[in-house]
Amino acid sequence: MTFAEQAIRFNQQLHYTGGPLPEGIRVMNPFTEPAVMKLVKTFYHQYYEDNQPRRLILGINPGRFGGGLTGIPFTDPKRLVQVCGIPYQGKVTHEPSSVFIYDMIAAYGGPVAFYKDYYISSPCPLGFTTTDAAGKEKNYNYYDSKALLEATERFMLDSLRQLVAMNVQTDVCFCLGAGKNEQHLNRLNAQHRFFGKIVALEHPRYIMQYKNPSKGMYIEKYVQALKGPA
């Protein structure tokens, strides 16, 4: 089974298996949409149609304007079309995290080189949303409340077990989010020993929102970490 087939199967079977969600929190599962799965299959066949092992990069959980629409982590519709060359029909959105990741991928050597070495997912590969007082839907991270963190732990453990059962190298895992995501991933790893070690990098959203003038420095840091000895 090629890496593409493993990745497609992983996404196809994704459904929330955790505990009851806190009031007002909803699961976002784009993989139930046939149009999304068509994009997913095209993407993985394009970049992963081989038996090459990859290392894992784990974000937090999908957002509404990136993976929540395309099914591909940190890939908004603009990057999907303009960089990956995959046709997209639907709402065209702009996700800052996707901008950073694809600028970093360009510095790495382009998507073919990058995706030959890395597979991006999340400890929680489905997203969550909530609605604010004005009725606006917002992204919600798995660790944004203690109740959600506790509810999702079983689902995250099941997902991590499936990920490490794929053709991935488990000596090191790169974690996007040098904060709560790192903290919780390290906690799960200490208990279950999924990876030899976890290397944390600042989250793309944090960089784009708070450190944008230094974006080039962070891209260089990413590339050095991902290309260099872990």
Backbone torsions as a table, in degrees:
resi	resn	phi	psi	omega
1	MET	NA	126.1	-179.4
2	THR	-69.8	165.3	176.7
3	PHE	-61.7	-37.1	177.9
4	ALA	-57.8	-46.5	-178.7
5	GLU	-64.5	-37.7	177.3
6	GLN	-64.7	-43.9	-179.1
7	ALA	-66.0	-41.9	179.1
8	ILE	-63.5	-43.9	179.0
9	ARG	-62.3	-42.1	178.5
10	PHE	-57.7	-45.4	-179.3
11	ASN	-71.2	-38.7	-178.7
12	GLN	-60.2	-37.6	-173.8
13	GLN	-90.7	1.8	-177.1
14	LEU	-66.9	122.6	169.1
15	HIS	-151.6	150.9	-173.2
16	TYR	-70.8	125.0	-178.0
17	THR	-123.1	16.2	-178.8
18	GLY	-84.8	-165.2	-179.9
19	GLY	-78.9	177.4	178.9
20	PRO	-58.5	136.0	-178.9
21	LEU	-79.2	148.9	174.7
22	PRO	-59.2	154.5	-179.4
23	GLU	-57.4	135.1	177.3
24	GLY	87.7	-2.9	179.5
25	ILE	-104.5	132.7	-178.7
26	ARG	-122.2	146.5	175.1
27	VAL	-79.6	138.5	174.6
28	MET	-112.5	107.3	-178.8
29	ASN	-120.7	93.3	-178.8
30	PRO	-69.8	-16.6	-172.7
31	PHE	-76.7	-4.0	173.5
32	THR	-82.4	-9.3	-178.2
33	GLU	-91.9	122.4	179.5
34	PRO	-55.9	-36.8	-179.6
35	ALA	-65.2	-37.0	178.4
36	VAL	-68.7	-44.2	179.7
37	MET	-63.9	-30.1	175.6
38	LYS	-64.5	-42.0	176.7
39	LEU	-64.1	-44.0	-179.4
40	VAL	-59.0	-46.9	-179.7
41	LYS	-63.4	-41.3	179.1
42	THR	-62.9	-46.0	-178.2
43	PHE	-61.4	-50.6	-175.0
44	TYR	-71.5	-34.4	175.0
45	HIS	-66.9	-30.5	-178.5
46	GLN	-72.2	-39.3	-172.0
47	TYR	-111.5	-13.5	-171.6
48	TYR	-128.7	21.3	-175.9
49	GLU	-81.5	64.1	-178.3
50	ASP	-160.6	-176.1	178.0
51	ASN	-112.4	22.0	-179.3
52	GLN	-70.6	128.7	175.0
53	PRO	-71.0	147.2	177.9
54	ARG	-121.9	159.9	166.8
55	ARG	-94.9	156.6	-177.4
56	LEU	-95.7	141.9	166.7
57	ILE	-119.9	123.8	-176.6
58	LEU	-115.3	119.7	174.7
59	GLY	-85.2	-143.9	-177.7
60	ILE	-104.0	-74.9	169.3
61	ASN	-160.0	158.5	-174.1
62	PRO	-60.0	147.3	175.8
63	GLY	-102.4	163.4	-174.2
64	ARG	-64.5	-29.1	-171.8
65	PHE	-103.5	0.5	178.0
66	GLY	-120.6	-103.7	179.7
67	GLY	-61.1	-23.6	177.4
68	GLY	-66.5	-19.7	177.6
69	LEU	-104.1	-38.4	-174.7
70	THR	-97.8	-20.0	-175.3
71	GLY	81.0	2.4	-177.0
72	ILE	-117.2	120.4	-174.6
73	PRO	-54.2	134.6	176.3
74	PHE	57.4	28.8	-179.2
75	THR	-127.4	102.5	177.3
76	ASP	-83.5	168.8	-177.8
77	PRO	-57.0	-35.2	-180.0
78	LYS	-62.9	-47.6	-179.7
79	ARG	-68.1	-35.4	179.3
80	LEU	-58.9	-43.6	-178.1
81	VAL	-79.3	-51.5	-170.6
82	GLN	-74.7	-34.7	-176.8
83	VAL	-101.0	-46.1	-175.9
84	CYS	-85.8	-16.2	178.4
85	GLY	70.2	26.8	-179.5
86	ILE	-104.1	122.0	-178.7
87	PRO	-60.5	144.1	-178.0
88	TYR	-138.8	132.8	175.1
89	GLN	-122.0	119.9	-178.2
90	GLY	150.2	-164.1	-178.1
91	LYS	-68.2	121.5	-179.9
92	VAL	-91.7	116.4	-176.4
93	THR	-120.5	169.0	-178.1
94	HIS	-127.1	116.5	178.7
95	GLU	-113.2	119.8	-178.9
96	PRO	-54.2	-39.0	179.4
97	SER	-61.9	-37.1	178.8
98	SER	-66.6	-38.2	177.5
99	VAL	-58.5	-48.5	-179.2
100	PHE	-62.7	-47.7	-176.4
101	ILE	-60.1	-41.9	-177.9
102	TYR	-77.7	-25.2	169.4
103	ASP	-67.1	-39.3	176.8
104	MET	-66.2	-41.6	178.9
105	ILE	-61.2	-38.9	176.9
106	ALA	-61.3	-42.7	179.2
107	ALA	-68.0	-29.3	179.7
108	TYR	-69.7	-28.6	-177.9
109	GLY	136.7	4.0	179.0
110	GLY	103.3	166.2	-174.7
111	PRO	-63.5	-34.3	179.7
112	VAL	-63.1	-47.4	-179.9
113	ALA	-66.3	-43.1	-176.5
114	PHE	-66.6	-49.7	-176.2
115	TYR	-72.7	-14.5	172.2
116	LYS	-69.2	-26.9	-176.0
117	ASP	-102.2	-26.7	-170.0
118	TYR	-133.7	147.9	172.9
119	TYR	-123.9	125.7	-177.8
120	ILE	-100.3	133.1	173.2
121	SER	-148.6	-153.0	179.8
122	SER	-150.7	151.4	171.7
123	PRO	-60.1	-28.4	174.8
124	CYS	-120.2	89.9	-171.0
125	PRO	-76.7	0.6	169.4
126	LEU	-109.5	151.1	-177.8
127	GLY	-95.4	173.1	177.0
128	PHE	-136.6	149.1	176.6
129	THR	-134.2	159.1	172.2
130	THR	-140.2	173.9	-179.7
131	THR	-121.6	130.8	-179.4
132	ASP	-82.0	-178.1	-175.0
133	ALA	-62.4	-25.1	179.9
134	ALA	-88.9	2.8	179.6
135	GLY	85.0	12.6	-178.7
136	LYS	-91.2	130.9	178.6
137	GLU	-73.6	138.2	-177.2
138	LYS	-134.3	152.2	172.2
139	ASN	-66.7	151.9	178.5
140	TYR	-139.0	124.8	-179.3
141	ASN	-81.2	150.9	-177.2
142	TYR	-60.3	-24.0	-178.2
143	TYR	-100.9	9.0	-175.6
144	ASP	-71.3	-15.7	171.8
145	SER	-143.1	147.4	179.4
146	LYS	-60.1	-37.8	-178.4
147	ALA	-64.4	-41.6	179.3
148	LEU	-69.7	-40.0	178.1
149	LEU	-58.8	-44.5	179.5
150	GLU	-67.5	-39.2	-178.6
151	ALA	-66.2	-33.8	-172.7
152	THR	-91.1	-6.3	-171.8
153	GLU	-60.6	-44.1	180.0
154	ARG	-61.9	-42.6	178.0
155	PHE	-62.4	-42.6	179.8
156	MET	-64.9	-41.7	178.3
157	LEU	-62.9	-42.6	177.0
158	ASP	-60.8	-42.8	-179.5
159	SER	-65.8	-43.2	179.4
160	LEU	-63.7	-38.9	177.8
161	ARG	-62.2	-40.3	179.2
162	GLN	-68.4	-38.0	180.0
163	LEU	-65.0	-46.5	-177.3
164	VAL	-72.7	-14.7	175.1
165	ALA	-80.2	-11.4	175.8
166	MET	-77.6	-179.2	-178.0
167	ASN	-80.4	67.4	-179.4
168	VAL	-119.4	152.5	174.9
169	GLN	-87.9	128.5	-174.0
170	THR	-107.4	11.1	178.1
171	ASP	-65.2	-33.7	179.9
172	VAL	-147.7	146.5	174.0
173	CYS	-128.5	136.4	177.4
174	PHE	-96.5	129.9	-176.4
175	CYS	-110.4	125.7	176.9
176	LEU	-92.3	109.1	-176.5
177	GLY	127.7	93.5	-179.6
178	ALA	-87.3	64.7	-176.0
179	GLY	-166.2	-120.5	-175.2
180	LYS	-67.1	-37.6	178.6
181	ASN	-63.3	-44.4	176.4
182	GLU	-60.3	-45.4	-177.9
183	GLN	-59.1	-48.0	-176.5
184	HIS	-74.3	-35.1	177.7
185	LEU	-67.1	-39.7	176.6
186	ASN	-63.7	-38.0	178.7
187	ARG	-62.5	-46.8	178.9
188	LEU	-65.0	-37.4	-178.6
189	ASN	-70.0	-35.2	177.7
190	ALA	-63.7	-33.4	-178.8
191	GLN	-81.0	-34.9	-169.2
192	HIS	-120.0	-8.0	174.7
193	ARG	53.4	53.0	175.7
194	PHE	-70.3	-38.8	-172.3
195	PHE	-129.8	151.8	175.8
196	GLY	-62.6	-42.0	174.6
197	LYS	-157.2	163.6	179.3
198	ILE	-121.1	127.9	178.6
199	VAL	-110.4	119.9	-176.7
200	ALA	-95.0	140.8	173.5
201	LEU	-126.1	150.8	179.6
202	GLU	-58.9	141.8	-176.9
203	HIS	-69.7	139.3	179.5
204	PRO	-54.0	-38.6	-179.7
205	ARG	-63.3	-42.7	177.7
206	TYR	-60.5	-44.6	-179.2
207	ILE	-62.3	-47.4	-176.7
208	MET	-67.5	-33.2	-176.4
209	GLN	-84.7	-37.1	-171.7
210	TYR	-116.9	-19.6	-174.5
211	LYS	-128.0	27.0	-173.4
212	ASN	-56.6	-39.1	177.8
213	PRO	-60.4	-22.4	179.4
214	SER	-103.2	19.4	-175.3
215	LYS	-56.2	-40.8	-179.6
216	GLY	-59.8	-38.0	178.7
217	MET	-64.5	-40.6	180.0
218	TYR	-70.2	-36.1	175.3
219	ILE	-60.8	-45.1	178.3
220	GLU	-61.5	-40.4	178.5
221	LYS	-61.9	-43.9	177.4
222	TYR	-59.4	-51.1	-174.9
223	VAL	-62.9	-42.2	178.4
224	GLN	-62.3	-42.4	-179.9
225	ALA	-66.1	-42.4	-175.3
226	LEU	-76.9	-29.8	-179.6
227	LYS	-91.3	-28.0	-173.9
228	GLY	-84.2	177.8	177.1
229	PRO	-65.8	129.4	-176.5
230	ALA	-79.6	NA	NA
